[in-house]
Amino acid sequence: MQGQPFLLNLTALKASRSSVRREVRRGSVAGISLPYSCVPEASEITAEVTLELVHAGIMVRGTLRARWEGECRRCLGMAYGDLIVSTSELFVQRAFSPPPKLKSGVVANLSREDGLDGPFTYMGDELDLVPMIRESLLLELPSLPLCRQDCPGLCPMCGHDLSDGQCGCTTMTQDPRWSALDALKAPAKDVN
């Protein structure tokens, strides 16, 4: 169990009179990343799940918790946060028949874990939560993270981080290509 904390043995669930079992597992999962944010590989992920034996397979419901980090889209500094994800997925038993062969003679492995649509699968008395954890957390990772909601970003003129204070650049610069339109402005009327 030490090397694979999210690999669950289903023997007790299948043998018990109760068709429900609760599990709390902690470990790390590699490969949970987007271009600007990720769950670090050394970061601990907590899975609090309930396994329920149902007619179609095993229903897994619960909560996943993980810490994410990334690059702020405004100031390019580090951004951090916590993911708390509710999940509910059906795992179906994978058939023991040999996988089909393609015309090229290559053996096809047609499962969700390989990126194809379909249910999550388990084989025999072992259920691996890793594919479900990876998919659930990836869907909740911020694609464009912020270090904080009111991050002012960088000065467009000098690149100074405006979180550290103003830089002194004049922000109202006029593009010379629009100067011809200034002649069309009506003079301000005196209302008196």
VEXMI-882441 format. One line per 8 residues: number of its first residue (from 1); their letters; for each residue x, y, z of N, C-alpha, C, CB. Coordinates in nm, 3 decimals. Atoms other than C-alpha are relative to their C-alpha. Glycine has a CB too. Layout:
N
NUM> A> X,Y,Z,X,Y,Z,X,Y,Z,X,Y,Z  ... $
% end
This chain:
192
1> MQGQPFLL> 0.081,-0.120,0.000,0.000,0.000,0.000,0.085,0.126,0.000,-0.092,0.000,0.119  -0.083,-0.119,-0.011,0.289,0.236,0.064,0.031,0.059,-0.137,0.129,-0.032,0.072  -0.035,-0.049,0.132,0.384,0.257,-0.304,-0.120,0.042,-0.083,0.074,-0.105,-0.073  0.121,-0.031,0.076,0.026,0.276,-0.437,-0.116,0.028,0.096,-0.036,-0.116,-0.096  0.102,-0.027,-0.102,-0.194,0.450,-0.180,-0.142,0.007,-0.054,0.032,0.128,0.068  0.134,-0.013,0.057,-0.486,0.490,-0.422,-0.048,-0.128,-0.068,-0.003,0.114,-0.099  0.041,0.130,0.051,-0.504,0.122,-0.519,-0.080,-0.070,0.110,0.124,-0.086,-0.045  0.090,0.054,-0.101,-0.802,-0.024,-0.332,-0.026,-0.149,-0.024,-0.133,0.077,0.002 $
9> NLTALKAS> 0.034,0.141,0.007,-0.859,-0.392,-0.255,-0.150,-0.013,0.026,0.084,-0.085,0.102  0.146,0.009,-0.008,-1.225,-0.479,-0.311,-0.050,-0.129,0.064,-0.058,0.012,-0.138  0.041,0.129,-0.055,-1.227,-0.823,-0.147,-0.096,0.016,0.117,0.122,-0.080,0.043  0.086,-0.019,-0.118,-1.376,-0.701,0.182,-0.136,0.058,-0.039,0.069,0.091,0.102  0.126,-0.061,0.044,-1.640,-0.491,0.004,-0.090,-0.105,-0.064,0.026,0.116,-0.099  0.078,0.102,0.069,-1.752,-0.782,-0.214,-0.048,-0.110,0.095,0.081,-0.061,-0.112  0.034,0.109,-0.091,-1.757,-1.029,0.078,-0.093,0.043,0.113,0.127,-0.058,0.058  0.079,-0.045,-0.115,-1.937,-0.812,0.336,-0.148,0.006,-0.033,0.048,0.136,0.047 $
17> RSSVRREV> 0.145,-0.014,0.018,-2.310,-0.792,0.391,-0.036,0.143,-0.040,-0.075,-0.039,0.131  0.022,-0.139,0.036,-2.290,-0.416,0.361,0.063,0.024,-0.137,0.060,0.097,0.107  -0.053,-0.027,0.134,-2.244,-0.294,0.007,0.070,0.135,-0.007,-0.112,-0.007,-0.103  -0.062,-0.132,-0.005,-2.082,0.032,0.121,0.124,-0.005,0.090,-0.101,0.107,0.051  -0.121,-0.009,-0.082,-1.730,0.102,0.248,0.062,0.137,-0.020,0.102,-0.113,-0.037  -0.063,-0.132,0.004,-1.558,0.430,0.333,0.151,-0.016,0.006,-0.050,0.089,0.117  -0.147,0.003,0.005,-1.191,0.491,0.253,0.054,0.142,0.004,0.050,-0.075,-0.127  -0.074,-0.127,0.002,-0.955,0.780,0.328,0.142,-0.036,-0.036,-0.009,0.076,0.139 $
25> RRGSVAGI> -0.134,0.030,0.049,-0.632,0.769,0.131,0.075,0.129,-0.026,-0.004,-0.088,-0.128  -0.086,-0.116,0.024,-0.340,1.010,0.105,0.122,-0.045,-0.079,0.043,0.067,0.135  -0.117,0.032,0.082,-0.063,1.016,-0.152,0.019,0.107,-0.105,-0.014,-0.137,-0.065  -0.026,-0.095,0.108,0.071,1.191,-0.457,-0.028,-0.067,-0.134,0.147,0.052,0.006  0.029,0.046,0.136,-0.018,1.163,-0.825,0.075,0.090,-0.096,-0.155,0.002,-0.030  -0.076,-0.076,0.100,0.205,1.267,-1.114,-0.090,0.037,-0.117,0.122,-0.081,-0.049  0.066,-0.034,0.125,0.086,1.443,-1.427,-0.127,0.081,0.010,-0.029,-0.121,-0.072  0.118,-0.085,-0.011,-0.179,1.681,-1.296,0.046,0.143,-0.026,-0.070,-0.014,0.141 $
33> SLPYSCVP> -0.049,-0.134,0.032,-0.084,1.997,-1.482,-0.063,0.054,-0.127,0.152,-0.002,-0.014  0.042,-0.078,0.115,-0.201,2.261,-1.725,0.117,0.092,-0.034,-0.134,0.082,0.029  -0.113,-0.087,0.033,0.023,2.516,-1.901,0.040,0.099,0.111,-0.031,0.076,-0.124  -0.034,-0.103,-0.098,0.000,2.770,-1.615,-0.027,-0.039,0.145,-0.075,0.123,-0.031  0.022,0.044,-0.139,-0.095,2.566,-1.305,0.012,-0.151,0.008,-0.141,0.046,0.051  -0.017,0.144,-0.020,-0.038,2.222,-1.155,-0.021,-0.036,0.146,0.139,-0.046,-0.048  -0.009,0.056,-0.133,-0.070,2.002,-0.852,0.141,-0.058,0.005,-0.115,-0.110,0.031  -0.138,0.049,0.000,0.299,1.951,-0.765,0.006,-0.150,0.031,0.084,0.077,0.103 $
41> EASEITAE> -0.010,0.145,-0.016,0.408,1.587,-0.782,0.027,-0.042,0.143,0.108,-0.054,-0.089  -0.029,0.035,-0.139,0.531,1.593,-0.422,-0.114,0.040,0.094,0.129,0.068,0.044  0.112,-0.048,-0.081,0.206,1.750,-0.299,-0.091,-0.115,0.040,-0.079,0.107,-0.076  0.089,0.106,-0.047,-0.023,1.534,-0.089,-0.143,0.025,-0.047,0.004,-0.010,0.154  0.140,-0.002,0.042,-0.367,1.456,-0.229,-0.076,-0.089,0.097,-0.018,-0.049,-0.149  0.084,0.079,-0.090,-0.640,1.337,0.005,-0.128,-0.038,-0.073,-0.034,0.079,0.130  0.123,0.051,0.060,-0.923,1.120,-0.124,-0.085,-0.062,0.111,0.030,-0.105,-0.114  0.097,0.054,-0.096,-1.218,1.066,0.112,-0.117,-0.050,-0.083,-0.045,0.108,0.108 $
49> VTLELVHA> 0.099,0.056,0.091,-1.442,0.828,-0.080,-0.084,-0.108,0.067,0.068,-0.056,-0.124  0.089,0.109,-0.040,-1.733,0.593,-0.029,-0.017,-0.090,-0.122,-0.139,0.054,0.053  0.016,0.098,0.106,-1.739,0.277,-0.238,-0.132,-0.071,0.022,0.119,-0.102,-0.004  0.129,0.067,-0.012,-2.081,0.131,-0.309,-0.012,-0.103,-0.112,-0.118,0.102,-0.005  0.019,0.107,0.097,-2.138,-0.201,-0.479,-0.139,0.015,-0.060,0.018,-0.141,0.065  0.127,-0.016,0.069,-2.412,-0.143,-0.739,-0.007,-0.103,-0.112,-0.017,0.145,-0.056  0.020,0.101,0.103,-2.556,-0.361,-1.013,0.097,0.016,-0.117,-0.143,0.006,-0.052  -0.084,-0.025,0.117,-2.349,-0.196,-1.289,0.150,-0.002,0.031,-0.035,0.133,-0.060 $
57> GIMVRGTL> -0.142,-0.001,-0.036,-2.019,-0.196,-1.095,0.019,0.054,0.140,0.080,0.083,-0.100  -0.029,-0.061,-0.129,-1.878,0.012,-0.811,-0.008,0.152,-0.016,0.140,-0.043,0.054  0.017,-0.145,0.000,-1.994,0.370,-0.750,0.096,0.057,0.103,-0.149,0.041,0.030  -0.096,-0.067,-0.089,-1.722,0.590,-0.601,-0.043,0.145,0.012,0.148,-0.012,-0.054  0.039,-0.139,-0.027,-1.838,0.914,-0.439,0.089,0.054,0.112,-0.153,0.010,0.040  -0.080,-0.056,-0.107,-1.640,1.153,-0.228,0.057,0.135,-0.032,0.110,-0.092,0.035  -0.064,-0.131,0.010,-1.416,1.454,-0.193,0.150,-0.019,-0.017,-0.031,0.086,0.124  -0.144,-0.001,0.023,-1.065,1.515,-0.323,0.053,0.136,0.044,0.035,-0.028,-0.149 $
65> RARWEGEC> -0.064,-0.125,-0.043,-0.834,1.774,-0.169,0.145,0.001,-0.045,-0.010,0.017,0.155  -0.139,-0.014,0.046,-0.509,1.903,-0.316,0.039,0.147,-0.003,0.018,-0.064,-0.140  -0.055,-0.135,0.009,-0.288,2.211,-0.318,0.052,0.020,-0.142,0.115,0.023,0.106  -0.051,-0.029,0.133,-0.216,2.375,-0.654,0.090,0.121,0.005,-0.116,0.023,-0.098  -0.085,-0.118,0.016,0.041,2.628,-0.768,0.011,0.032,-0.148,0.141,-0.022,0.064  -0.014,-0.040,0.140,0.099,2.826,-1.083,0.055,0.141,-0.010,-0.134,-0.008,-0.071  -0.052,-0.134,0.028,0.204,3.153,-1.242,-0.118,0.094,-0.019,0.091,-0.001,-0.126  0.107,-0.098,0.009,-0.022,3.455,-1.193,-0.005,0.059,-0.141,0.018,0.113,0.104 $
73> RRCLGMAY> 0.014,-0.048,0.138,-0.159,3.569,-1.528,0.021,0.150,-0.013,-0.136,-0.037,-0.054  -0.016,-0.145,0.006,-0.126,3.938,-1.436,0.141,0.046,0.037,-0.100,0.067,0.092  -0.130,-0.050,-0.046,0.199,3.984,-1.241,0.114,-0.100,-0.021,-0.009,0.036,0.146  -0.097,0.107,0.026,0.376,3.656,-1.333,0.067,-0.053,0.126,0.105,0.048,-0.095  -0.050,0.055,-0.125,0.441,3.585,-0.964,-0.064,-0.135,0.026,-0.028,0.097,0.117  0.056,0.131,-0.035,0.355,3.259,-0.791,-0.142,0.016,0.055,0.090,-0.072,0.103  0.138,0.005,-0.049,-0.010,3.179,-0.727,-0.020,-0.138,0.062,-0.104,0.027,-0.115  0.025,0.125,-0.072,-0.131,2.912,-0.483,-0.147,-0.008,0.033,0.087,-0.010,0.129 $
81> GDLIVSTS> 0.137,0.018,-0.043,-0.461,2.766,-0.382,-0.028,-0.143,0.037,-0.096,0.045,-0.108  0.043,0.134,-0.038,-0.651,2.466,-0.257,-0.117,-0.042,-0.088,-0.040,-0.005,0.150  0.111,0.058,0.075,-0.875,2.242,-0.463,-0.079,-0.091,0.093,0.051,-0.079,-0.126  0.090,0.091,-0.071,-1.173,2.076,-0.297,-0.105,-0.040,-0.103,-0.065,0.066,0.130  0.079,0.048,0.112,-1.352,1.863,-0.555,-0.091,-0.114,0.045,0.090,-0.044,-0.116  0.094,0.110,-0.022,-1.666,1.653,-0.516,0.000,-0.086,-0.126,-0.144,0.052,0.035  -0.003,0.090,0.114,-1.665,1.347,-0.735,-0.098,-0.114,0.018,0.140,-0.055,-0.021  0.091,0.114,0.000,-1.905,1.070,-0.826,0.018,-0.072,-0.133,-0.151,0.044,0.023 $
89> ELFVQRAF> -0.031,0.073,0.123,-1.796,0.808,-1.078,-0.035,-0.148,0.015,0.149,0.016,-0.037  0.029,0.143,0.005,-1.902,0.459,-1.178,0.120,-0.071,-0.061,-0.129,-0.029,-0.082  -0.106,0.086,0.051,-1.628,0.198,-1.221,-0.065,-0.132,-0.041,0.113,-0.023,0.108  0.054,0.128,0.046,-1.718,-0.107,-1.429,0.115,-0.099,-0.012,-0.074,0.015,-0.136  -0.103,0.102,0.006,-1.533,-0.434,-1.430,0.046,-0.019,-0.143,-0.051,-0.133,0.059  -0.059,0.021,0.132,-1.297,-0.473,-1.723,-0.007,-0.149,-0.032,0.148,0.052,-0.005  0.010,0.140,0.042,-1.353,-0.791,-1.918,0.140,-0.061,-0.004,-0.068,-0.012,-0.140  -0.128,0.070,0.001,-1.079,-1.052,-1.897,0.038,-0.051,-0.138,-0.003,-0.115,0.099 $
97> SPPPKLKS> -0.031,0.046,0.134,-1.094,-1.121,-2.270,0.120,0.078,-0.053,-0.122,0.016,-0.095  -0.116,-0.072,0.054,-0.783,-1.030,-2.468,-0.045,0.122,-0.078,0.085,-0.093,-0.090  0.036,-0.122,0.072,-0.786,-0.681,-2.615,-0.001,-0.025,-0.151,0.096,0.114,0.034  0.008,0.020,0.145,-0.877,-0.650,-2.985,0.130,0.041,-0.070,-0.116,0.078,-0.058  -0.116,-0.037,0.081,-0.607,-0.634,-3.253,-0.047,0.088,-0.114,0.073,-0.126,-0.055  0.029,-0.090,0.111,-0.605,-0.353,-3.504,0.051,-0.062,-0.130,0.064,0.140,0.024  -0.043,0.052,0.130,-0.548,-0.410,-3.878,0.152,-0.008,-0.010,-0.054,0.088,-0.113  -0.146,-0.002,0.005,-0.183,-0.323,-3.824,0.063,-0.109,0.085,0.051,0.135,0.043 $
105> GVVANLSR> -0.052,0.104,-0.087,-0.151,-0.610,-3.577,0.031,0.049,0.140,0.123,-0.059,-0.061  -0.025,-0.057,-0.132,-0.109,-0.373,-3.282,-0.119,-0.031,0.090,0.026,0.153,-0.009  0.107,0.028,-0.095,-0.308,-0.469,-2.973,-0.057,0.131,0.050,0.052,-0.087,0.119  0.067,-0.122,-0.044,-0.563,-0.201,-2.888,-0.042,-0.014,0.145,-0.123,0.031,-0.088  0.044,-0.004,-0.139,-0.623,-0.110,-2.526,-0.102,0.113,0.009,0.120,0.021,0.100  0.105,-0.101,0.008,-0.957,0.071,-2.533,-0.060,0.025,0.136,-0.109,-0.043,-0.099  0.053,-0.032,-0.132,-1.003,0.206,-2.184,0.008,0.150,0.023,0.077,-0.075,0.110  0.004,-0.142,-0.032,-1.073,0.546,-2.032,0.138,0.050,0.043,-0.103,0.028,0.109 $
113> EDGLDGPF> -0.132,-0.039,-0.049,-0.727,0.549,-1.874,0.092,0.038,-0.115,0.062,-0.115,0.081  -0.080,-0.033,0.116,-0.586,0.573,-2.227,-0.054,0.120,-0.076,0.009,-0.118,-0.092  0.049,-0.122,0.060,-0.783,0.887,-2.305,-0.126,-0.017,-0.083,0.106,0.057,-0.083  0.123,0.020,0.077,-1.090,0.734,-2.466,-0.120,0.017,0.091,-0.003,-0.139,-0.066  0.121,-0.016,-0.079,-1.443,0.809,-2.355,-0.051,-0.136,0.044,-0.109,0.075,-0.080  0.055,0.123,-0.054,-1.618,0.551,-2.145,0.015,0.001,0.150,0.068,-0.124,-0.060  -0.008,0.002,-0.147,-1.645,0.450,-1.783,0.140,-0.035,0.049,-0.100,-0.099,0.057  -0.123,0.046,-0.064,-1.356,0.404,-1.545,-0.014,-0.150,0.020,0.026,0.075,0.137 $
121> TYMGDELD> 0.006,0.145,-0.014,-1.264,0.039,-1.508,0.084,-0.048,0.118,0.047,-0.068,-0.129  -0.083,0.069,-0.098,-1.130,-0.199,-1.247,0.012,-0.144,-0.046,-0.060,0.009,0.145  -0.020,0.138,0.039,-0.996,-0.549,-1.282,0.014,-0.086,0.124,0.124,-0.014,-0.091  -0.009,0.092,-0.112,-1.049,-0.836,-1.042,-0.044,0.065,0.130,0.142,-0.053,0.014  0.032,-0.055,-0.132,-1.039,-0.723,-0.681,0.079,0.126,0.031,0.028,-0.104,0.107  -0.076,-0.124,-0.021,-0.834,-0.404,-0.733,-0.060,0.113,-0.081,0.147,-0.020,-0.038  0.053,-0.120,0.063,-0.965,-0.058,-0.810,0.101,0.112,0.021,-0.142,0.039,0.058  -0.099,-0.108,-0.007,-0.718,0.220,-0.890,-0.072,0.134,-0.014,0.109,-0.016,-0.110 $
129> LVPMIRES> 0.065,-0.131,0.001,-0.845,0.569,-0.803,0.077,0.106,-0.079,-0.018,0.048,0.141  -0.087,-0.101,0.062,-0.557,0.748,-0.982,-0.061,0.061,-0.126,0.134,-0.062,-0.035  0.058,-0.065,0.119,-0.730,0.798,-1.323,-0.115,0.095,0.036,-0.051,-0.106,-0.098  0.110,-0.086,-0.042,-1.040,0.941,-1.150,0.053,0.126,0.070,-0.096,-0.077,0.095  -0.059,-0.114,-0.071,-0.829,1.164,-0.923,0.062,0.097,-0.100,0.107,-0.048,0.102  -0.067,-0.086,0.098,-0.621,1.293,-1.214,-0.103,0.079,-0.082,0.089,-0.085,-0.094  0.099,-0.067,0.083,-0.925,1.372,-1.430,-0.080,0.104,0.079,-0.096,-0.102,-0.061  0.081,-0.092,-0.081,-1.128,1.533,-1.149,0.078,0.126,0.037,-0.048,-0.070,0.127 $
137> LLLELPSL> -0.080,-0.116,-0.039,-0.843,1.759,-1.034,0.039,0.085,-0.122,0.126,-0.046,0.074  -0.033,-0.076,0.122,-0.742,1.855,-1.390,-0.115,0.090,-0.042,0.035,-0.095,-0.114  0.116,-0.081,0.039,-1.095,1.976,-1.457,-0.021,0.121,0.091,-0.125,-0.086,0.000  0.018,-0.110,-0.095,-1.082,2.204,-1.151,0.120,0.093,0.011,-0.031,-0.055,0.135  -0.117,-0.089,-0.004,-0.731,2.348,-1.194,-0.030,0.130,-0.073,0.123,-0.070,-0.063  0.022,-0.126,0.072,-0.739,2.718,-1.284,0.088,0.004,-0.125,0.031,0.121,0.091  -0.077,-0.007,0.125,-0.636,2.760,-1.647,0.080,0.130,-0.008,-0.093,-0.013,-0.121  -0.070,-0.128,-0.005,-0.537,3.125,-1.590,-0.001,0.050,0.145,-0.068,0.106,-0.096 $
145> PLCRQDCP> 0.004,-0.032,-0.143,-0.450,3.157,-1.220,0.035,0.145,0.032,0.094,-0.091,0.074  -0.033,-0.131,-0.055,-0.432,3.477,-1.018,0.059,-0.019,0.139,-0.126,0.093,0.005  -0.057,0.007,-0.134,-0.217,3.533,-0.708,-0.101,0.052,0.103,0.132,0.080,0.009  0.114,-0.050,-0.079,-0.515,3.730,-0.569,-0.096,0.068,-0.096,0.047,0.099,0.115  0.102,-0.052,0.091,-0.838,3.860,-0.719,0.025,0.144,-0.043,-0.135,-0.010,0.065  -0.022,-0.141,0.035,-0.732,4.227,-0.710,0.144,0.027,-0.044,-0.035,0.089,0.119  -0.139,-0.019,0.046,-0.381,4.174,-0.851,0.003,0.105,-0.111,0.061,-0.135,-0.051  -0.003,-0.105,0.102,-0.297,4.493,-1.045,0.087,-0.034,-0.121,0.049,0.128,0.061 $
153> GLCPMCGH> -0.083,0.042,0.113,-0.044,4.316,-1.268,0.127,0.081,-0.014,-0.079,0.011,-0.127  -0.125,-0.070,0.031,0.258,4.474,-1.436,-0.029,0.129,-0.075,0.094,-0.091,-0.082  0.011,-0.125,0.076,0.306,4.825,-1.570,0.025,-0.032,-0.147,0.101,0.110,0.052  -0.020,0.030,0.143,0.262,4.806,-1.950,0.118,0.075,-0.061,-0.126,0.032,-0.077  -0.111,-0.079,0.055,0.540,5.062,-1.996,0.136,-0.055,0.043,-0.013,0.146,0.042  -0.132,0.038,-0.049,0.825,4.946,-1.772,0.006,-0.142,0.057,0.044,0.097,0.106  0.001,0.137,-0.052,0.715,4.603,-1.642,0.008,-0.010,0.151,0.111,-0.075,-0.060  -0.006,0.000,-0.146,0.720,4.707,-1.274,-0.123,-0.071,0.057,0.008,0.145,0.055 $
161> DLSDGQCG> 0.112,0.068,-0.065,0.504,4.487,-1.047,-0.079,0.104,0.079,0.050,-0.117,0.093  0.081,-0.103,-0.064,0.221,4.722,-0.946,-0.050,-0.041,0.137,-0.116,0.035,-0.089  0.032,0.044,-0.136,0.158,4.513,-0.633,0.096,0.064,0.100,0.007,-0.155,0.011  -0.101,-0.063,-0.085,0.474,4.677,-0.495,-0.015,0.151,0.005,0.140,-0.035,-0.049  0.022,-0.144,0.003,0.338,5.027,-0.562,0.010,0.053,-0.142,0.099,0.072,0.091  -0.004,-0.063,0.131,0.318,5.270,-0.851,0.144,0.018,-0.046,-0.073,0.135,0.003  -0.135,-0.010,0.055,0.616,5.302,-1.083,0.035,0.142,-0.046,0.014,-0.095,-0.117  -0.027,-0.136,0.044,0.580,5.665,-1.193,-0.015,0.019,-0.150,0.138,0.040,0.040 $
169> CTTMTQDP> 0.022,-0.014,0.145,0.513,5.594,-1.561,-0.133,0.069,-0.024,0.003,-0.140,-0.071  0.129,-0.058,0.038,0.244,5.794,-1.730,-0.077,-0.107,-0.075,0.018,0.130,-0.088  0.078,0.108,0.060,-0.029,5.552,-1.818,-0.084,0.048,-0.116,-0.088,-0.063,0.104  0.082,-0.052,0.109,-0.217,5.782,-2.053,0.090,0.042,-0.117,-0.086,0.121,0.048  -0.075,-0.032,0.120,-0.016,5.762,-2.370,-0.094,-0.013,-0.118,0.125,-0.092,-0.017  0.090,0.001,0.114,-0.193,5.842,-2.692,0.072,-0.054,-0.121,-0.056,0.140,-0.027  -0.053,0.057,0.122,-0.134,5.644,-3.003,-0.009,0.106,-0.110,-0.077,-0.131,-0.040  0.002,-0.106,0.103,-0.033,5.891,-3.279,-0.090,-0.034,-0.119,0.141,0.025,-0.049 $
177> RWSALDAL> 0.086,0.037,0.112,-0.240,5.696,-3.532,-0.143,0.050,0.019,0.000,-0.151,-0.019  0.135,-0.048,-0.029,-0.557,5.825,-3.360,-0.008,0.152,0.005,-0.049,-0.059,0.131  -0.002,-0.147,-0.014,-0.452,6.193,-3.362,-0.093,0.071,-0.098,0.142,0.051,-0.020  0.092,-0.063,0.096,-0.662,6.272,-3.672,-0.141,0.008,0.055,0.000,-0.078,-0.132  0.134,-0.002,-0.059,-0.973,6.193,-3.470,-0.014,0.111,0.104,-0.033,-0.135,0.064  0.008,-0.109,-0.098,-0.883,6.461,-3.212,-0.058,0.126,-0.062,0.139,0.029,0.057  0.054,-0.120,0.067,-0.974,6.729,-3.469,-0.151,-0.005,-0.010,0.060,0.014,-0.140  0.145,0.015,0.010,-1.327,6.590,-3.479,-0.071,0.025,0.133,-0.034,-0.139,-0.051 $
185> KAPAKDVN> 0.061,-0.023,-0.131,-1.384,6.644,-3.108,-0.064,0.139,0.003,0.106,-0.014,0.113  0.068,-0.130,-0.014,-1.638,6.918,-3.043,0.055,0.073,0.121,-0.153,-0.018,0.013  -0.047,-0.075,-0.117,-1.518,7.197,-2.815,-0.104,-0.005,0.110,0.032,0.146,-0.038  0.091,0.006,-0.115,-1.667,7.187,-2.468,-0.085,0.127,0.003,0.080,-0.017,0.135  0.092,-0.114,-0.005,-1.975,7.411,-2.446,-0.013,0.048,0.142,-0.138,-0.037,-0.057  0.022,-0.059,-0.132,-2.017,7.649,-2.159,-0.149,0.003,0.026,0.060,0.144,0.010  0.142,0.016,-0.029,-2.354,7.579,-1.997,-0.059,0.123,0.065,-0.021,-0.120,0.088  0.053,-0.119,-0.067,-2.393,7.918,-1.827,-0.084,0.081,-0.086,0.107,0.083,0.051 $
% end
